[in-house]
Amino acid sequence: MLSTTTSRATEVLARPFTLGSLTVRNRIAMAPMTREFSPGGVPGTDVAEYYARRAAGGVGLIITEGTYVDHPSAGTRAAVPHFHGERALAGWAGVAAAVHREGGKIVPQLWHVGMARVAGAPPVPQAPRIGPSGIPLEGTETGHTMTRQDLDDVIAAFAAGAAAAEARGFDGIEIHGAHGYLVDQFLWEHTNRRTDGYGGDPVSRTRFAAELVAACRAVVAPDFPILFRLSQWKIGQFDAKLGSTPQELEAVLAPLAEAGVDAFHASTRRYWQPEFDGSTLNLAGWVKKLSGRPTISVGSVGLDTEFTNAFLGRGSGLADIDGLLDRLERDEFDLIAVGRALLADPEWAAKILGGRTEELNAFTVQALKTLS
């Protein structure tokens, strides 16, 4: 006889979900996790095998690692994949085909690091560090404040990536607007000190992201899904907030939804933590409530230890998912993204759905070293 948790997991997680032209077989997504396995920015057959293995293991929707858009300042690592250029796009077409053969769906995450770029770093060493106001998240090393032409160039690069994704057989796109990278640098008042129409109040700070979303929407089919990843926290700034109240958060979400975002991917470090006082809703729950759009939640799913503690060997690496099932049963959010648990065990989804929890592989630091 199936255990109560297994029965619930089958019932709740195995439900298909449709978003525009995309229908996924279950509610489990693979979270985007940065890798450096694409020499020269070109994903090879090993990258296709990496993602196909997770699709074969039961994941419904795969969101790729961040991929650099076609802008000189977009990146800061040599082996992070690009989403531009014939060789890279051909490689990504092979990745999408491999995932589809295993019954999964896949969207690329389009990324520009902005002021997180290291001066002189590849893939374009001479490219400047750029941002809404040239202000870094941490430290004092300033960069280039983006001009109107810079804004237009970056927006065009994201739109080109969106069009390329649809042309190469992907099932949608995700725009990386989280964690203190370029799009998020516009959203956050600490890094956006502009006095033109792209800075000031929350709605004005959202203008760049909204124009970027609208440009992507204009070059793809109306039912081609656009996901937008957002977060309160930033790299190295875990207490940062886009909105300290639901009203402040709604001011950011509304222009993005109006511009064409079909679903939000709300990034948190621990999915079970309430976002605002007086409610048990997590960030994805609040975003769904405020925006009226479907949401993906994420944050230490199936793990009993924080990311930093994993490096110290603390925790067994496994945890139950009853709390997650509770939230999904209430439709607090629509999909759940799984990161480290899928690094440790490519068959995590199939084992959870099939009641084979005793076979789960625990997450360890060694999993990070292979990313196979």
C-alpha positions in Angstrom: 0.0 0.0 0.0 1.3 3.5 -0.8 2.2 5.7 2.1 0.1 8.8 2.7 2.9 11.1 1.5 3.4 9.0 -1.7 -0.3 9.0 -2.4 -0.4 12.8 -1.9 2.7 13.3 -4.0 1.2 11.3 -6.9 -2.1 13.2 -6.7 -0.7 16.7 -6.2 2.6 16.7 -8.1 1.6 14.6 -11.0 -1.1 17.0 -12.2 -0.4 18.4 -15.7 -0.1 22.2 -16.0 -0.8 24.4 -19.1 0.6 27.8 -19.7 -0.2 29.2 -23.2 1.2 26.7 -25.7 3.2 24.9 -23.0 1.7 21.8 -21.2 4.0 20.1 -18.7 3.3 16.6 -17.5 3.6 17.4 -13.8 4.3 20.2 -11.3 8.0 19.6 -10.9 10.5 22.0 -12.6 14.3 22.0 -12.6 15.6 25.2 -11.2 18.3 27.1 -13.1 21.7 26.4 -11.8 24.8 28.2 -13.1 27.3 25.8 -14.7 30.6 26.4 -16.5 30.6 23.4 -18.8 30.2 25.2 -22.1 33.7 26.1 -23.4 33.5 29.3 -25.5 29.9 29.6 -24.5 28.9 26.6 -26.7 26.8 23.8 -25.1 27.9 20.4 -26.3 26.5 16.9 -26.2 27.4 16.6 -22.5 25.1 19.5 -21.7 22.3 17.9 -23.7 22.8 14.7 -21.8 22.8 16.5 -18.4 19.4 18.0 -19.1 18.0 14.9 -20.8 18.9 12.8 -17.8 16.7 15.0 -15.6 13.8 14.9 -18.1 14.2 11.1 -18.3 14.0 11.1 -14.5 10.6 12.6 -14.5 11.0 16.4 -14.4 8.2 18.2 -16.2 9.8 21.6 -16.9 13.5 22.3 -17.2 14.6 25.9 -16.8 18.2 26.0 -18.0 21.2 27.6 -16.3 21.5 31.3 -17.0 22.6 32.0 -20.6 24.3 35.2 -21.7 22.4 37.4 -24.2 24.1 39.0 -27.1 25.6 42.1 -25.4 29.3 42.7 -24.7 28.8 43.3 -21.0 26.3 40.5 -20.4 28.7 38.0 -19.0 31.7 37.4 -16.6 32.7 33.8 -17.1 34.3 32.1 -20.2 32.5 28.7 -20.0 29.0 29.9 -19.1 26.8 29.2 -22.2 25.7 32.0 -24.6 22.2 32.2 -26.2 23.5 33.8 -29.4 25.7 32.9 -32.3 25.2 30.0 -34.6 27.3 27.4 -32.8 25.8 28.1 -29.4 22.3 28.1 -30.7 22.8 24.9 -32.6 24.1 23.4 -29.4 21.0 24.6 -27.6 18.7 23.2 -30.3 20.3 19.8 -29.6 19.6 20.3 -25.9 16.0 21.1 -26.5 15.6 18.1 -28.8 17.2 15.8 -26.2 14.8 17.0 -23.5 11.8 16.6 -25.7 12.8 13.0 -26.6 12.5 12.2 -22.9 9.1 13.8 -22.5 10.2 17.0 -20.8 9.7 20.6 -21.7 12.4 23.2 -21.6 12.9 27.0 -21.5 16.2 28.9 -21.5 17.0 31.5 -18.9 18.2 34.7 -20.6 20.7 36.6 -18.4 22.7 39.8 -18.2 24.8 40.2 -15.1 25.1 44.0 -15.2 27.2 45.3 -12.4 28.0 41.8 -11.2 30.5 41.6 -14.0 34.2 41.6 -13.1 36.2 44.2 -15.0 38.4 42.6 -17.6 36.7 39.2 -17.4 35.6 37.1 -20.4 33.8 36.6 -22.6 34.5 40.2 -23.8 37.4 41.4 -21.6 37.2 45.0 -22.8 33.5 45.4 -22.1 32.6 47.8 -19.3 30.6 46.9 -16.2 27.2 48.5 -16.7 24.1 49.1 -14.6 21.3 51.6 -14.1 23.5 53.9 -12.1 26.9 52.2 -12.2 26.5 51.2 -8.5 27.7 47.8 -7.4 25.8 45.6 -5.0 28.8 45.5 -2.7 32.1 47.3 -2.7 33.0 50.7 -4.1 34.1 49.9 -7.7 31.7 51.8 -9.8 30.8 51.1 -13.4 29.2 52.7 -16.4 25.7 54.3 -16.0 23.6 53.0 -18.9 22.6 55.5 -21.6 19.4 55.4 -23.6 21.4 53.6 -26.3 22.6 51.0 -23.8 19.0 50.4 -22.6 17.9 49.9 -26.2 20.8 47.5 -27.0 20.2 45.3 -24.0 16.4 45.2 -24.6 17.2 44.2 -28.2 19.5 41.5 -27.1 16.9 39.9 -24.9 14.3 40.1 -27.7 16.7 38.4 -30.0 17.2 35.7 -27.5 13.5 35.2 -27.2 13.0 34.9 -30.9 16.0 32.5 -31.1 14.4 30.3 -28.4 11.2 29.9 -30.3 13.0 29.3 -33.6 15.2 26.6 -32.0 12.2 24.6 -30.6 12.2 25.7 -27.0 8.9 25.8 -25.1 9.1 29.4 -23.7 11.8 31.6 -22.1 12.6 32.8 -18.6 14.0 36.3 -18.1 16.4 36.5 -15.2 15.2 39.4 -13.2 16.5 38.2 -9.8 19.4 38.0 -7.4 20.9 41.4 -8.1 21.8 41.0 -11.8 21.1 43.7 -14.4 17.3 43.6 -14.6 17.0 43.3 -10.8 19.5 46.2 -10.4 16.8 48.4 -12.1 14.1 47.1 -9.8 16.1 47.7 -6.5 16.4 51.2 -5.2 19.9 50.6 -3.8 21.3 50.1 -7.3 18.9 52.3 -9.2 19.5 56.0 -8.4 18.4 57.3 -11.8 16.5 60.6 -12.1 15.0 59.9 -15.5 11.9 57.8 -16.3 13.7 54.6 -15.3 14.3 55.5 -11.7 12.6 56.9 -8.7 9.4 55.2 -7.5 8.8 51.5 -7.8 6.8 51.8 -11.0 9.5 53.9 -12.7 12.2 51.4 -11.5 10.1 48.7 -13.2 10.0 50.5 -16.6 13.2 48.9 -18.0 12.1 45.4 -17.1 8.6 46.0 -18.5 10.0 47.4 -21.8 12.3 44.4 -22.0 9.4 42.0 -21.4 7.2 43.8 -24.0 10.0 43.6 -26.6 10.3 39.8 -26.1 6.5 39.4 -26.3 6.5 41.3 -29.6 8.8 38.9 -31.4 7.3 35.6 -30.3 3.8 34.0 -30.7 1.1 35.3 -28.4 0.9 31.9 -26.6 4.7 31.4 -26.3 5.2 31.6 -22.5 7.4 34.3 -21.0 8.5 33.5 -17.4 10.1 36.2 -15.2 12.3 35.2 -12.3 12.4 37.7 -9.4 13.6 37.7 -5.9 13.7 40.0 -2.8 17.2 38.8 -1.9 20.4 39.6 -3.8 23.7 37.8 -3.9 25.4 38.9 -0.7 22.4 41.0 0.3 20.0 38.4 1.8 17.9 40.9 3.6 17.2 43.1 0.5 13.6 43.9 -0.4 11.9 45.0 -3.6 8.8 45.4 -1.5 8.5 45.6 2.3 4.7 45.3 2.1 2.3 43.6 -0.3 1.4 46.9 -1.7 5.0 47.8 -2.6 5.5 44.4 -4.2 2.3 44.8 -6.2 3.7 48.1 -7.7 6.5 46.1 -9.2 4.5 43.1 -10.4 1.6 45.0 -12.1 3.7 46.6 -14.9 5.5 43.3 -15.6 2.2 41.4 -15.9 0.7 44.0 -18.1 3.8 43.9 -20.3 3.4 40.2 -21.1 4.8 38.1 -18.3 2.8 34.8 -18.2 4.2 33.4 -15.0 6.6 34.5 -12.3 9.3 32.4 -10.8 9.7 33.7 -7.2 13.1 32.8 -5.9 13.6 32.3 -2.2 16.2 30.4 -0.2 13.6 28.5 1.8 10.2 27.9 0.2 8.5 27.4 3.6 9.1 30.8 5.0 6.3 33.4 5.0 7.0 36.5 3.1 5.1 39.1 5.1 3.9 39.2 8.7 0.3 38.1 9.3 0.2 35.4 6.5 1.7 32.0 5.9 2.0 32.7 2.1 5.5 32.5 0.8 6.8 34.8 -1.9 5.4 32.8 -4.7 2.0 32.7 -3.0 2.0 36.5 -2.6 3.1 37.0 -6.2 0.3 34.8 -7.4 -2.2 36.6 -5.2 -1.1 40.1 -6.2 -0.4 39.6 -9.9 -3.1 37.1 -10.9 -0.4 35.1 -12.8 0.7 31.5 -12.1 3.9 31.2 -10.1 6.8 28.8 -9.6 8.2 28.5 -6.1 11.7 27.4 -5.2 14.0 27.1 -2.2 15.7 24.1 -0.6 13.1 21.6 -1.7 13.7 18.1 -0.2 16.7 19.3 1.7 17.4 19.6 5.4 20.3 22.0 5.2 21.0 25.5 3.8 23.3 26.0 0.8 26.1 27.4 2.9 25.8 24.6 5.5 26.1 22.0 2.7 29.7 23.2 2.1 30.4 22.6 5.8 28.9 19.1 5.7 26.0 19.9 8.0 22.7 18.0 7.6 21.9 14.7 6.0 20.9 16.4 2.7 17.4 14.9 2.7 14.1 16.2 4.1 10.4 15.3 3.7 8.1 17.2 1.4 4.8 17.1 3.4 4.9 20.9 3.9 5.4 21.4 0.2 2.4 19.2 -0.6 0.3 21.1 1.8 1.0 24.4 0.0 0.5 22.8 -3.5 -2.8 21.3 -2.3 -4.0 24.8 -1.4 -2.8 26.1 -4.8 -0.6 28.6 -3.1 1.6 28.4 -6.2 1.5 26.2 -9.3 4.9 24.6 -9.8 7.8 23.8 -7.6 11.4 24.2 -8.8 14.0 21.8 -7.5 17.7 22.6 -7.6 20.3 20.8 -5.5 18.2 17.7 -4.9 18.2 17.2 -8.7 22.0 17.6 -8.8 22.3 14.8 -6.3 19.7 12.6 -7.9 18.6 13.0 -11.6 15.8 10.6 -10.8 14.5 12.6 -7.8 11.1 13.4 -9.5 10.4 9.8 -10.5 11.4 8.5 -7.1 9.2 11.0 -5.3 6.2 10.3 -7.6 6.8 6.6 -7.4 7.1 6.3 -3.7 10.8 5.3 -3.9 11.9 7.8 -1.3 14.2 5.2 0.3 16.3 5.3 -2.9 16.9 9.0 -2.9 20.5 10.2 -3.1 21.4 12.9 -0.5 22.8 16.2 -1.7 26.5 16.6 -0.9 29.3 19.0 -1.9 30.5 16.2 -4.3 27.4 16.7 -6.3 28.4 20.3 -7.0 31.8 19.2 -8.3 30.4 16.9 -11.0 27.0 18.5 -12.0 26.6 15.5 -14.3 
